[in-house]
Amino acid sequence: MKITIYQKPTCTTCKQVYNFLKESGVDFDAVNYYIEPIPKNKLKELLHKMGISAAELLRVKEPKYKELRLSEKKLSDDEIINLMTIYPDLIQRPIVEKGSKAILARPAERIKEIL
């Protein structure tokens, strides 16, 4: 089953997961979601596969999170997903998908859970 990693290539954790997969000889696709944005329906699917809410996928230490004052707002999952598609910095990373399962590979060692 093919593995897909949704990442920001300059992110340290993303680099660690990418290199681990490469060194393990695993066949995978890497998606830089800054170049190929994750569509809303795919983001919803990934959240479902991870079993988490959109709020749990937010990068709360990100400057954009503070700028948008998201901690002061009560947003629905759909509203958060809409913001994530507009501002990809709000998405925690990397997300690794394999078949019907997906994980947020933070810390990078979590990648072993999906292999």
Biopython code that builds the backbone (N, CA, C, O; Angstrom):
import numpy as np
from Bio.PDB.StructureBuilder import StructureBuilder

atoms = [
    (1, "MET", "N", (0.838, -1.180, 0.000)),
    (1, "MET", "CA", (0.000, 0.000, 0.000)),
    (1, "MET", "C", (0.888, 1.250, 0.000)),
    (1, "MET", "O", (1.831, 1.354, 0.784)),
    (2, "LYS", "N", (0.577, 2.173, -0.870)),
    (2, "LYS", "CA", (1.368, 3.396, -1.034)),
    (2, "LYS", "C", (1.213, 4.331, 0.162)),
    (2, "LYS", "O", (0.122, 4.481, 0.710)),
    (3, "ILE", "N", (2.294, 4.940, 0.548)),
    (3, "ILE", "CA", (2.321, 5.925, 1.629)),
    (3, "ILE", "C", (2.446, 7.311, 1.011)),
    (3, "ILE", "O", (3.187, 7.505, 0.046)),
    (4, "THR", "N", (1.721, 8.269, 1.570)),
    (4, "THR", "CA", (1.835, 9.660, 1.154)),
    (4, "THR", "C", (2.169, 10.491, 2.376)),
    (4, "THR", "O", (1.539, 10.352, 3.424)),
    (5, "ILE", "N", (3.167, 11.361, 2.235)),
    (5, "ILE", "CA", (3.527, 12.284, 3.304)),
    (5, "ILE", "C", (3.177, 13.696, 2.838)),
    (5, "ILE", "O", (3.633, 14.154, 1.790)),
    (6, "TYR", "N", (2.363, 14.368, 3.638)),
    (6, "TYR", "CA", (1.993, 15.764, 3.371)),
    (6, "TYR", "C", (2.901, 16.607, 4.249)),
    (6, "TYR", "O", (2.875, 16.489, 5.475)),
    (7, "GLN", "N", (3.707, 17.460, 3.620)),
    (7, "GLN", "CA", (4.785, 18.100, 4.350)),
    (7, "GLN", "C", (5.133, 19.487, 3.854)),
    (7, "GLN", "O", (4.675, 19.949, 2.809)),
    (8, "LYS", "N", (5.967, 20.128, 4.657)),
    (8, "LYS", "CA", (6.659, 21.354, 4.269)),
    (8, "LYS", "C", (8.137, 20.944, 4.265)),
    (8, "LYS", "O", (8.708, 20.713, 5.330)),
    (9, "PRO", "N", (8.762, 20.850, 3.093)),
    (9, "PRO", "CA", (10.120, 20.298, 2.997)),
    (9, "PRO", "C", (11.176, 20.969, 3.882)),
    (9, "PRO", "O", (12.189, 20.346, 4.202)),
    (10, "THR", "N", (10.961, 22.216, 4.278)),
    (10, "THR", "CA", (11.947, 22.897, 5.118)),
    (10, "THR", "C", (11.748, 22.613, 6.611)),
    (10, "THR", "O", (12.584, 22.992, 7.431)),
    (11, "CYS", "N", (10.659, 21.957, 6.958)),
    (11, "CYS", "CA", (10.347, 21.618, 8.356)),
    (11, "CYS", "C", (11.270, 20.495, 8.834)),
    (11, "CYS", "O", (11.431, 19.487, 8.146)),
    (12, "THR", "N", (11.867, 20.665, 9.995)),
    (12, "THR", "CA", (12.816, 19.687, 10.538)),
    (12, "THR", "C", (12.169, 18.314, 10.727)),
    (12, "THR", "O", (12.744, 17.301, 10.329)),
    (13, "THR", "N", (10.989, 18.271, 11.325)),
    (13, "THR", "CA", (10.312, 16.987, 11.548)),
    (13, "THR", "C", (9.954, 16.334, 10.219)),
    (13, "THR", "O", (10.083, 15.118, 10.072)),
    (14, "CYS", "N", (9.507, 17.125, 9.256)),
    (14, "CYS", "CA", (9.189, 16.593, 7.927)),
    (14, "CYS", "C", (10.432, 15.979, 7.283)),
    (14, "CYS", "O", (10.361, 14.908, 6.680)),
    (15, "LYS", "N", (11.557, 16.655, 7.413)),
    (15, "LYS", "CA", (12.818, 16.131, 6.857)),
    (15, "LYS", "C", (13.174, 14.801, 7.502)),
    (15, "LYS", "O", (13.612, 13.875, 6.818)),
    (16, "GLN", "N", (12.987, 14.700, 8.817)),
    (16, "GLN", "CA", (13.313, 13.459, 9.531)),
    (16, "GLN", "C", (12.441, 12.312, 9.037)),
    (16, "GLN", "O", (12.941, 11.216, 8.783)),
    (17, "VAL", "N", (11.138, 12.558, 8.900)),
    (17, "VAL", "CA", (10.220, 11.517, 8.431)),
    (17, "VAL", "C", (10.535, 11.145, 6.983)),
    (17, "VAL", "O", (10.565, 9.964, 6.635)),
    (18, "TYR", "N", (10.767, 12.146, 6.145)),
    (18, "TYR", "CA", (11.097, 11.913, 4.741)),
    (18, "TYR", "C", (12.360, 11.041, 4.631)),
    (18, "TYR", "O", (12.384, 10.056, 3.893)),
    (19, "ASN", "N", (13.399, 11.420, 5.373)),
    (19, "ASN", "CA", (14.659, 10.672, 5.324)),
    (19, "ASN", "C", (14.500, 9.260, 5.866)),
    (19, "ASN", "O", (15.102, 8.324, 5.340)),
    (20, "PHE", "N", (13.690, 9.094, 6.920)),
    (20, "PHE", "CA", (13.449, 7.762, 7.473)),
    (20, "PHE", "C", (12.790, 6.869, 6.422)),
    (20, "PHE", "O", (13.197, 5.723, 6.234)),
    (21, "LEU", "N", (11.771, 7.397, 5.738)),
    (21, "LEU", "CA", (11.088, 6.616, 4.700)),
    (21, "LEU", "C", (12.043, 6.277, 3.561)),
    (21, "LEU", "O", (12.046, 5.155, 3.056)),
    (22, "LYS", "N", (12.851, 7.255, 3.162)),
    (22, "LYS", "CA", (13.817, 7.057, 2.077)),
    (22, "LYS", "C", (14.826, 5.959, 2.442)),
    (22, "LYS", "O", (15.083, 5.040, 1.664)),
    (23, "GLU", "N", (15.389, 6.086, 3.655)),
    (23, "GLU", "CA", (16.394, 5.121, 4.110)),
    (23, "GLU", "C", (15.809, 3.732, 4.322)),
    (23, "GLU", "O", (16.524, 2.734, 4.225)),
    (24, "SER", "N", (14.505, 3.662, 4.612)),
    (24, "SER", "CA", (13.842, 2.377, 4.822)),
    (24, "SER", "C", (13.474, 1.695, 3.507)),
    (24, "SER", "O", (13.023, 0.549, 3.499)),
    (25, "GLY", "N", (13.668, 2.401, 2.402)),
    (25, "GLY", "CA", (13.351, 1.837, 1.100)),
    (25, "GLY", "C", (11.852, 1.735, 0.839)),
    (25, "GLY", "O", (11.418, 0.965, -0.018)),
    (26, "VAL", "N", (11.070, 2.505, 1.574)),
    (26, "VAL", "CA", (9.612, 2.492, 1.430)),
    (26, "VAL", "C", (9.213, 3.304, 0.197)),
    (26, "VAL", "O", (9.761, 4.375, -0.063)),
    (27, "ASP", "N", (8.250, 2.774, -0.553)),
    (27, "ASP", "CA", (7.718, 3.491, -1.708)),
    (27, "ASP", "C", (6.714, 4.518, -1.193)),
    (27, "ASP", "O", (5.730, 4.151, -0.551)),
    (28, "PHE", "N", (6.950, 5.785, -1.465)),
    (28, "PHE", "CA", (6.042, 6.822, -0.974)),
    (28, "PHE", "C", (6.024, 8.028, -1.898)),
    (28, "PHE", "O", (6.933, 8.251, -2.698)),
    (29, "ASP", "N", (4.952, 8.797, -1.754)),
    (29, "ASP", "CA", (4.825, 10.071, -2.447)),
    (29, "ASP", "C", (4.954, 11.172, -1.411)),
    (29, "ASP", "O", (4.443, 11.051, -0.298)),
    (30, "ALA", "N", (5.637, 12.244, -1.778)),
    (30, "ALA", "CA", (5.757, 13.403, -0.897)),
    (30, "ALA", "C", (4.997, 14.566, -1.533)),
    (30, "ALA", "O", (5.215, 14.904, -2.696)),
    (31, "VAL", "N", (4.106, 15.168, -0.754)),
    (31, "VAL", "CA", (3.316, 16.294, -1.232)),
    (31, "VAL", "C", (3.695, 17.530, -0.422)),
    (31, "VAL", "O", (3.478, 17.589, 0.788)),
    (32, "ASN", "N", (4.261, 18.507, -1.109)),
    (32, "ASN", "CA", (4.541, 19.801, -0.478)),
    (32, "ASN", "C", (3.235, 20.583, -0.569)),
    (32, "ASN", "O", (2.891, 21.111, -1.627)),
    (33, "TYR", "N", (2.509, 20.654, 0.549)),
    (33, "TYR", "CA", (1.183, 21.273, 0.482)),
    (33, "TYR", "C", (1.223, 22.798, 0.396)),
    (33, "TYR", "O", (0.180, 23.450, 0.424)),
    (34, "TYR", "N", (2.421, 23.363, 0.291)),
    (34, "TYR", "CA", (2.540, 24.790, -0.021)),
    (34, "TYR", "C", (2.500, 25.000, -1.525)),
    (34, "TYR", "O", (2.117, 26.068, -2.004)),
    (35, "ILE", "N", (2.905, 23.961, -2.276)),
    (35, "ILE", "CA", (2.870, 24.010, -3.737)),
    (35, "ILE", "C", (1.587, 23.352, -4.252)),
    (35, "ILE", "O", (0.947, 23.855, -5.174)),
    (36, "GLU", "N", (1.223, 22.217, -3.640)),
    (36, "GLU", "CA", (0.001, 21.492, -3.995)),
    (36, "GLU", "C", (-0.916, 21.515, -2.776)),
    (36, "GLU", "O", (-0.895, 20.580, -1.976)),
    (37, "PRO", "N", (-1.714, 22.558, -2.622)),
    (37, "PRO", "CA", (-2.580, 22.659, -1.437)),
    (37, "PRO", "C", (-3.473, 21.430, -1.261)),
    (37, "PRO", "O", (-3.944, 20.839, -2.233)),
    (38, "ILE", "N", (-3.691, 21.064, -0.006)),
    (38, "ILE", "CA", (-4.576, 19.943, 0.292)),
    (38, "ILE", "C", (-6.018, 20.441, 0.146)),
    (38, "ILE", "O", (-6.424, 21.363, 0.853)),
    (39, "PRO", "N", (-6.799, 19.837, -0.767)),
    (39, "PRO", "CA", (-8.196, 20.263, -0.933)),
    (39, "PRO", "C", (-9.002, 20.016, 0.346)),
    (39, "PRO", "O", (-8.665, 19.143, 1.145)),
    (40, "LYS", "N", (-10.060, 20.789, 0.525)),
    (40, "LYS", "CA", (-10.891, 20.670, 1.731)),
    (40, "LYS", "C", (-11.359, 19.240, 1.965)),
    (40, "LYS", "O", (-11.281, 18.732, 3.084)),
    (41, "ASN", "N", (-11.850, 18.585, 0.902)),
    (41, "ASN", "CA", (-12.371, 17.231, 1.083)),
    (41, "ASN", "C", (-11.268, 16.256, 1.504)),
    (41, "ASN", "O", (-11.521, 15.333, 2.279)),
    (42, "LYS", "N", (-10.053, 16.456, 1.001)),
    (42, "LYS", "CA", (-8.926, 15.591, 1.385)),
    (42, "LYS", "C", (-8.526, 15.855, 2.834)),
    (42, "LYS", "O", (-8.210, 14.923, 3.574)),
    (43, "LEU", "N", (-8.540, 17.116, 3.234)),
    (43, "LEU", "CA", (-8.218, 17.472, 4.615)),
    (43, "LEU", "C", (-9.229, 16.836, 5.572)),
    (43, "LEU", "O", (-8.852, 16.322, 6.626)),
    (44, "LYS", "N", (-10.505, 16.871, 5.207)),
    (44, "LYS", "CA", (-11.541, 16.227, 6.018)),
    (44, "LYS", "C", (-11.293, 14.724, 6.111)),
    (44, "LYS", "O", (-11.417, 14.129, 7.181)),
    (45, "GLU", "N", (-10.941, 14.123, 4.983)),
    (45, "GLU", "CA", (-10.660, 12.686, 4.942)),
    (45, "GLU", "C", (-9.464, 12.339, 5.838)),
    (45, "GLU", "O", (-9.502, 11.353, 6.575)),
    (46, "LEU", "N", (-8.414, 13.145, 5.772)),
    (46, "LEU", "CA", (-7.234, 12.897, 6.604)),
    (46, "LEU", "C", (-7.563, 13.028, 8.089)),
    (46, "LEU", "O", (-7.104, 12.224, 8.901)),
    (47, "LEU", "N", (-8.349, 14.031, 8.440)),
    (47, "LEU", "CA", (-8.764, 14.201, 9.840)),
    (47, "LEU", "C", (-9.548, 12.979, 10.313)),
    (47, "LEU", "O", (-9.335, 12.482, 11.419)),
    (48, "HIS", "N", (-10.452, 12.504, 9.465)),
    (48, "HIS", "CA", (-11.243, 11.320, 9.802)),
    (48, "HIS", "C", (-10.325, 10.105, 10.010)),
    (48, "HIS", "O", (-10.489, 9.353, 10.971)),
    (49, "LYS", "N", (-9.365, 9.922, 9.106)),
    (49, "LYS", "CA", (-8.435, 8.792, 9.209)),
    (49, "LYS", "C", (-7.558, 8.892, 10.460)),
    (49, "LYS", "O", (-7.176, 7.873, 11.035)),
    (50, "MET", "N", (-7.239, 10.126, 10.881)),
    (50, "MET", "CA", (-6.423, 10.319, 12.087)),
    (50, "MET", "C", (-7.269, 10.230, 13.348)),
    (50, "MET", "O", (-6.748, 10.008, 14.441)),
    (51, "GLY", "N", (-8.582, 10.407, 13.190)),
    (51, "GLY", "CA", (-9.466, 10.362, 14.342)),
    (51, "GLY", "C", (-9.329, 11.578, 15.246)),
    (51, "GLY", "O", (-9.484, 11.478, 16.463)),
    (52, "ILE", "N", (-9.035, 12.731, 14.639)),
    (52, "ILE", "CA", (-8.897, 13.968, 15.414)),
    (52, "ILE", "C", (-9.763, 15.068, 14.810)),
    (52, "ILE", "O", (-10.205, 14.978, 13.664)),
    (53, "SER", "N", (-9.992, 16.099, 15.604)),
    (53, "SER", "CA", (-10.762, 17.248, 15.115)),
    (53, "SER", "C", (-9.825, 18.205, 14.381)),
    (53, "SER", "O", (-8.604, 18.119, 14.504)),
    (54, "ALA", "N", (-10.416, 19.102, 13.628)),
    (54, "ALA", "CA", (-9.620, 20.112, 12.927)),
    (54, "ALA", "C", (-8.835, 20.970, 13.925)),
    (54, "ALA", "O", (-7.694, 21.350, 13.661)),
    (55, "ALA", "N", (-9.451, 21.271, 15.068)),
    (55, "ALA", "CA", (-8.779, 22.081, 16.084)),
    (55, "ALA", "C", (-7.501, 21.409, 16.591)),
    (55, "ALA", "O", (-6.533, 22.090, 16.928)),
    (56, "GLU", "N", (-7.497, 20.079, 16.644)),
    (56, "GLU", "CA", (-6.318, 19.341, 17.108)),
    (56, "GLU", "C", (-5.182, 19.372, 16.092)),
    (56, "GLU", "O", (-4.034, 19.092, 16.438)),
    (57, "LEU", "N", (-5.489, 19.707, 14.852)),
    (57, "LEU", "CA", (-4.472, 19.781, 13.796)),
    (57, "LEU", "C", (-3.901, 21.190, 13.640)),
    (57, "LEU", "O", (-2.980, 21.405, 12.853)),
    (58, "LEU", "N", (-4.443, 22.138, 14.383)),
    (58, "LEU", "CA", (-3.964, 23.523, 14.300)),
    (58, "LEU", "C", (-2.592, 23.695, 14.944)),
    (58, "LEU", "O", (-2.308, 23.132, 16.001)),
    (59, "ARG", "N", (-1.759, 24.475, 14.290)),
    (59, "ARG", "CA", (-0.460, 24.865, 14.856)),
    (59, "ARG", "C", (-0.689, 26.141, 15.672)),
    (59, "ARG", "O", (-0.678, 27.249, 15.135)),
    (60, "VAL", "N", (-0.894, 25.964, 16.971)),
    (60, "VAL", "CA", (-1.265, 27.093, 17.826)),
    (60, "VAL", "C", (-0.111, 28.046, 18.116)),
    (60, "VAL", "O", (-0.339, 29.162, 18.581)),
    (61, "LYS", "N", (1.114, 27.627, 17.851)),
    (61, "LYS", "CA", (2.266, 28.514, 18.079)),
    (61, "LYS", "C", (2.658, 29.285, 16.824)),
    (61, "LYS", "O", (3.613, 30.062, 16.831)),
    (62, "GLU", "N", (1.923, 29.065, 15.771)),
    (62, "GLU", "CA", (2.192, 29.712, 14.482)),
    (62, "GLU", "C", (1.795, 31.189, 14.560)),
    (62, "GLU", "O", (0.737, 31.508, 15.102)),
    (63, "PRO", "N", (2.624, 32.095, 14.029)),
    (63, "PRO", "CA", (2.264, 33.523, 14.040)),
    (63, "PRO", "C", (0.891, 33.810, 13.417)),
    (63, "PRO", "O", (0.163, 34.679, 13.898)),
    (64, "LYS", "N", (0.539, 33.088, 12.356)),
    (64, "LYS", "CA", (-0.751, 33.306, 11.695)),
    (64, "LYS", "C", (-1.907, 32.968, 12.653)),
    (64, "LYS", "O", (-2.945, 33.629, 12.615)),
    (65, "TYR", "N", (-1.743, 31.966, 13.495)),
    (65, "TYR", "CA", (-2.759, 31.597, 14.483)),
    (65, "TYR", "C", (-3.012, 32.767, 15.431)),
    (65, "TYR", "O", (-4.155, 33.106, 15.738)),
    (66, "LYS", "N", (-1.912, 33.375, 15.885)),
    (66, "LYS", "CA", (-2.025, 34.519, 16.793)),
    (66, "LYS", "C", (-2.589, 35.743, 16.066)),
    (66, "LYS", "O", (-3.429, 36.465, 16.603)),
    (67, "GLU", "N", (-2.117, 35.960, 14.849)),
    (67, "GLU", "CA", (-2.570, 37.100, 14.049)),
    (67, "GLU", "C", (-4.079, 37.046, 13.807)),
    (67, "GLU", "O", (-4.759, 38.071, 13.868)),
    (68, "LEU", "N", (-4.597, 35.847, 13.532)),
    (68, "LEU", "CA", (-6.027, 35.672, 13.287)),
    (68, "LEU", "C", (-6.829, 35.577, 14.586)),
    (68, "LEU", "O", (-8.057, 35.493, 14.561)),
    (69, "ARG", "N", (-6.125, 35.592, 15.717)),
    (69, "ARG", "CA", (-6.733, 35.540, 17.054)),
    (69, "ARG", "C", (-7.653, 34.336, 17.193)),
    (69, "ARG", "O", (-8.753, 34.438, 17.738)),
    (70, "LEU", "N", (-7.191, 33.199, 16.696)),
    (70, "LEU", "CA", (-8.020, 31.998, 16.688)),
    (70, "LEU", "C", (-8.323, 31.470, 18.086)),
    (70, "LEU", "O", (-9.350, 30.823, 18.292)),
    (71, "SER", "N", (-7.442, 31.737, 19.049)),
    (71, "SER", "CA", (-7.689, 31.272, 20.412)),
    (71, "SER", "C", (-8.900, 31.966, 21.030)),
    (71, "SER", "O", (-9.467, 31.482, 22.010)),
    (72, "GLU", "N", (-9.287, 33.088, 20.462)),
    (72, "GLU", "CA", (-10.416, 33.866, 20.987)),
    (72, "GLU", "C", (-11.742, 33.505, 20.313)),
    (72, "GLU", "O", (-12.797, 34.025, 20.678)),
    (73, "LYS", "N", (-11.675, 32.610, 19.328)),
    (73, "LYS", "CA", (-12.872, 32.297, 18.538)),
    (73, "LYS", "C", (-13.303, 30.852, 18.737)),
    (73, "LYS", "O", (-12.480, 29.962, 18.953)),
    (74, "LYS", "N", (-14.593, 30.644, 18.660)),
    (74, "LYS", "CA", (-15.158, 29.290, 18.693)),
    (74, "LYS", "C", (-15.534, 28.947, 17.260)),
    (74, "LYS", "O", (-16.579, 29.366, 16.762)),
    (75, "LEU", "N", (-14.662, 28.172, 16.598)),
    (75, "LEU", "CA", (-14.860, 27.857, 15.185)),
    (75, "LEU", "C", (-15.265, 26.398, 14.999)),
    (75, "LEU", "O", (-14.844, 25.525, 15.758)),
    (76, "SER", "N", (-16.075, 26.149, 13.999)),
    (76, "SER", "CA", (-16.452, 24.773, 13.652)),
    (76, "SER", "C", (-15.287, 24.122, 12.902)),
    (76, "SER", "O", (-14.366, 24.806, 12.456)),
    (77, "ASP", "N", (-15.340, 22.797, 12.771)),
    (77, "ASP", "CA", (-14.317, 22.094, 11.991)),
    (77, "ASP", "C", (-14.257, 22.634, 10.565)),
    (77, "ASP", "O", (-13.172, 22.829, 10.017)),
    (78, "ASP", "N", (-15.420, 22.874, 9.965)),
    (78, "ASP", "CA", (-15.451, 23.392, 8.592)),
    (78, "ASP", "C", (-14.771, 24.757, 8.493)),
    (78, "ASP", "O", (-14.039, 25.017, 7.538)),
    (79, "GLU", "N", (-15.007, 25.617, 9.464)),
    (79, "GLU", "CA", (-14.374, 26.939, 9.454)),
    (79, "GLU", "C", (-12.855, 26.814, 9.607)),
    (79, "GLU", "O", (-12.097, 27.527, 8.951)),
    (80, "ILE", "N", (-12.423, 25.904, 10.476)),
    (80, "ILE", "CA", (-10.981, 25.694, 10.672)),
    (80, "ILE", "C", (-10.353, 25.119, 9.401)),
    (80, "ILE", "O", (-9.277, 25.549, 8.985)),
    (81, "ILE", "N", (-11.024, 24.154, 8.794)),
    (81, "ILE", "CA", (-10.517, 23.553, 7.551)),
    (81, "ILE", "C", (-10.417, 24.610, 6.458)),
    (81, "ILE", "O", (-9.443, 24.629, 5.704)),
    (82, "ASN", "N", (-11.406, 25.484, 6.363)),
    (82, "ASN", "CA", (-11.341, 26.575, 5.382)),
    (82, "ASN", "C", (-10.110, 27.443, 5.621)),
    (82, "ASN", "O", (-9.411, 27.804, 4.674)),
    (83, "LEU", "N", (-9.845, 27.775, 6.874)),
    (83, "LEU", "CA", (-8.660, 28.581, 7.198)),
    (83, "LEU", "C", (-7.373, 27.839, 6.854)),
    (83, "LEU", "O", (-6.417, 28.446, 6.372)),
    (84, "MET", "N", (-7.342, 26.532, 7.097)),
    (84, "MET", "CA", (-6.150, 25.734, 6.785)),
    (84, "MET", "C", (-5.867, 25.692, 5.283)),
    (84, "MET", "O", (-4.711, 25.640, 4.862)),
    (85, "THR", "N", (-6.929, 25.714, 4.482)),
    (85, "THR", "CA", (-6.699, 25.701, 3.035)),
    (85, "THR", "C", (-6.180, 27.050, 2.553)),
    (85, "THR", "O", (-5.445, 27.124, 1.569)),
    (86, "ILE", "N", (-6.563, 28.112, 3.246)),
    (86, "ILE", "CA", (-6.086, 29.455, 2.894)),
    (86, "ILE", "C", (-4.681, 29.699, 3.452)),
    (86, "ILE", "O", (-3.827, 30.282, 2.783)),
    (87, "TYR", "N", (-4.457, 29.242, 4.685)),
    (87, "TYR", "CA", (-3.183, 29.453, 5.393)),
    (87, "TYR", "C", (-2.578, 28.109, 5.787)),
    (87, "TYR", "O", (-2.798, 27.643, 6.905)),
    (88, "PRO", "N", (-1.817, 27.475, 4.888)),
    (88, "PRO", "CA", (-1.269, 26.150, 5.188)),
    (88, "PRO", "C", (-0.336, 26.118, 6.403)),
    (88, "PRO", "O", (-0.084, 25.046, 6.953)),
    (89, "ASP", "N", (0.173, 27.267, 6.826)),
    (89, "ASP", "CA", (1.004, 27.296, 8.034)),
    (89, "ASP", "C", (0.230, 26.845, 9.267)),
    (89, "ASP", "O", (0.834, 26.468, 10.271)),
    (90, "LEU", "N", (-1.084, 26.879, 9.206)),
    (90, "LEU", "CA", (-1.905, 26.479, 10.349)),
    (90, "LEU", "C", (-1.981, 24.971, 10.539)),
    (90, "LEU", "O", (-2.463, 24.500, 11.569)),
    (91, "ILE", "N", (-1.508, 24.205, 9.549)),
    (91, "ILE", "CA", (-1.604, 22.742, 9.594)),
    (91, "ILE", "C", (-0.358, 22.149, 10.257)),
    (91, "ILE", "O", (0.769, 22.412, 9.837)),
    (92, "GLN", "N", (-0.585, 21.339, 11.309)),
    (92, "GLN", "CA", (0.542, 20.616, 11.898)),
    (92, "GLN", "C", (1.057, 19.611, 10.872)),
    (92, "GLN", "O", (0.309, 19.133, 10.020)),
    (93, "ARG", "N", (2.315, 19.310, 10.968)),
    (93, "ARG", "CA", (2.941, 18.452, 9.967)),
    (93, "ARG", "C", (4.057, 17.628, 10.582)),
    (93, "ARG", "O", (4.548, 17.937, 11.667)),
    (94, "PRO", "N", (4.447, 16.583, 9.884)),
    (94, "PRO", "CA", (3.904, 16.013, 8.646)),
    (94, "PRO", "C", (2.714, 15.094, 8.926)),
    (94, "PRO", "O", (2.603, 14.497, 9.997)),
    (95, "ILE", "N", (1.850, 15.001, 7.952)),
    (95, "ILE", "CA", (0.748, 14.038, 7.989)),
    (95, "ILE", "C", (1.158, 12.895, 7.069)),
    (95, "ILE", "O", (1.548, 13.117, 5.923)),
    (96, "VAL", "N", (1.068, 11.678, 7.580)),
    (96, "VAL", "CA", (1.436, 10.508, 6.786)),
    (96, "VAL", "C", (0.193, 9.635, 6.630)),
    (96, "VAL", "O", (-0.468, 9.278, 7.605)),
    (97, "GLU", "N", (-0.102, 9.304, 5.377)),
    (97, "GLU", "CA", (-1.302, 8.525, 5.060)),
    (97, "GLU", "C", (-0.904, 7.206, 4.408)),
    (97, "GLU", "O", (-0.029, 7.147, 3.544)),
    (98, "LYS", "N", (-1.583, 6.150, 4.859)),
    (98, "LYS", "CA", (-1.393, 4.824, 4.251)),
    (98, "LYS", "C", (-2.735, 4.111, 4.290)),
    (98, "LYS", "O", (-3.205, 3.699, 5.351)),
    (99, "GLY", "N", (-3.339, 3.972, 3.131)),
    (99, "GLY", "CA", (-4.633, 3.297, 3.058)),
    (99, "GLY", "C", (-5.693, 4.009, 3.878)),
    (99, "GLY", "O", (-5.954, 5.197, 3.688)),
    (100, "SER", "N", (-6.303, 3.260, 4.798)),
    (100, "SER", "CA", (-7.402, 3.817, 5.606)),
    (100, "SER", "C", (-6.915, 4.474, 6.891)),
    (100, "SER", "O", (-7.720, 4.855, 7.741)),
    (101, "LYS", "N", (-5.594, 4.606, 7.033)),
    (101, "LYS", "CA", (-5.031, 5.179, 8.254)),
    (101, "LYS", "C", (-4.170, 6.400, 7.916)),
    (101, "LYS", "O", (-3.542, 6.467, 6.859)),
    (102, "ALA", "N", (-4.158, 7.346, 8.831)),
    (102, "ALA", "CA", (-3.274, 8.511, 8.709)),
    (102, "ALA", "C", (-2.828, 8.883, 10.113)),
    (102, "ALA", "O", (-3.551, 8.666, 11.086)),
    (103, "ILE", "N", (-1.631, 9.447, 10.207)),
    (103, "ILE", "CA", (-1.112, 9.900, 11.497)),
    (103, "ILE", "C", (-0.456, 11.261, 11.335)),
    (103, "ILE", "O", (-0.009, 11.636, 10.251)),
    (104, "LEU", "N", (-0.413, 11.977, 12.426)),
    (104, "LEU", "CA", (0.395, 13.181, 12.508)),
    (104, "LEU", "C", (1.722, 12.695, 13.070)),
    (104, "LEU", "O", (1.803, 12.313, 14.237)),
    (105, "ALA", "N", (2.754, 12.709, 12.250)),
    (105, "ALA", "CA", (4.052, 12.132, 12.637)),
    (105, "ALA", "C", (4.877, 13.123, 13.458)),
    (105, "ALA", "O", (5.966, 13.529, 13.054)),
    (106, "ARG", "N", (4.343, 13.497, 14.600)),
    (106, "ARG", "CA", (5.020, 14.358, 15.562)),
    (106, "ARG", "C", (4.977, 13.646, 16.897)),
    (106, "ARG", "O", (3.886, 13.445, 17.430)),
    (107, "PRO", "N", (6.067, 13.267, 17.445)),
    (107, "PRO", "CA", (7.418, 13.382, 16.916)),
    (107, "PRO", "C", (7.640, 12.423, 15.743)),
    (107, "PRO", "O", (6.816, 11.549, 15.472)),
    (108, "ALA", "N", (8.742, 12.602, 15.072)),
    (108, "ALA", "CA", (9.032, 11.848, 13.840)),
    (108, "ALA", "C", (8.986, 10.329, 14.046)),
    (108, "ALA", "O", (8.674, 9.587, 13.114)),
    (109, "GLU", "N", (9.293, 9.868, 15.252)),
    (109, "GLU", "CA", (9.311, 8.421, 15.533)),
    (109, "GLU", "C", (7.942, 7.783, 15.343)),
    (109, "GLU", "O", (7.844, 6.568, 15.172)),
    (110, "ARG", "N", (6.895, 8.584, 15.370)),
    (110, "ARG", "CA", (5.541, 8.047, 15.180)),
    (110, "ARG", "C", (5.367, 7.398, 13.808)),
    (110, "ARG", "O", (4.430, 6.625, 13.607)),
    (111, "ILE", "N", (6.255, 7.701, 12.867)),
    (111, "ILE", "CA", (6.145, 7.119, 11.523)),
    (111, "ILE", "C", (6.125, 5.591, 11.600)),
    (111, "ILE", "O", (5.514, 4.935, 10.756)),
    (112, "LYS", "N", (6.780, 5.035, 12.593)),
    (112, "LYS", "CA", (6.840, 3.570, 12.740)),
    (112, "LYS", "C", (5.463, 2.966, 12.968)),
    (112, "LYS", "O", (5.249, 1.790, 12.673)),
    (113, "GLU", "N", (4.518, 3.757, 13.492)),
    (113, "GLU", "CA", (3.159, 3.271, 13.759)),
    (113, "GLU", "C", (2.404, 2.921, 12.478)),
    (113, "GLU", "O", (1.469, 2.121, 12.507)),
    (114, "ILE", "N", (2.801, 3.508, 11.374)),
    (114, "ILE", "CA", (2.041, 3.312, 10.132)),
    (114, "ILE", "C", (2.749, 2.359, 9.164)),
    (114, "ILE", "O", (2.172, 1.968, 8.150)),
    (115, "LEU", "N", (3.968, 1.993, 9.465)),
    (115, "LEU", "CA", (4.716, 1.105, 8.558)),
    (115, "LEU", "C", (4.363, -0.360, 8.775)),
    (115, "LEU", "O", (4.902, -1.233, 8.095)),
]
sb = StructureBuilder()
sb.init_structure("model")
sb.init_model(0)
sb.init_chain("A")
sb.init_seg("    ")
for serial, (resi, resn, name, xyz) in enumerate(atoms, 1):
    if name == "N":
        sb.init_residue(resn, " ", resi, " ")
    sb.init_atom(name, np.array(xyz, "f"), 0.0, 1.0, " ", f" {name:<3s}", serial, name[0])
structure = sb.get_structure()
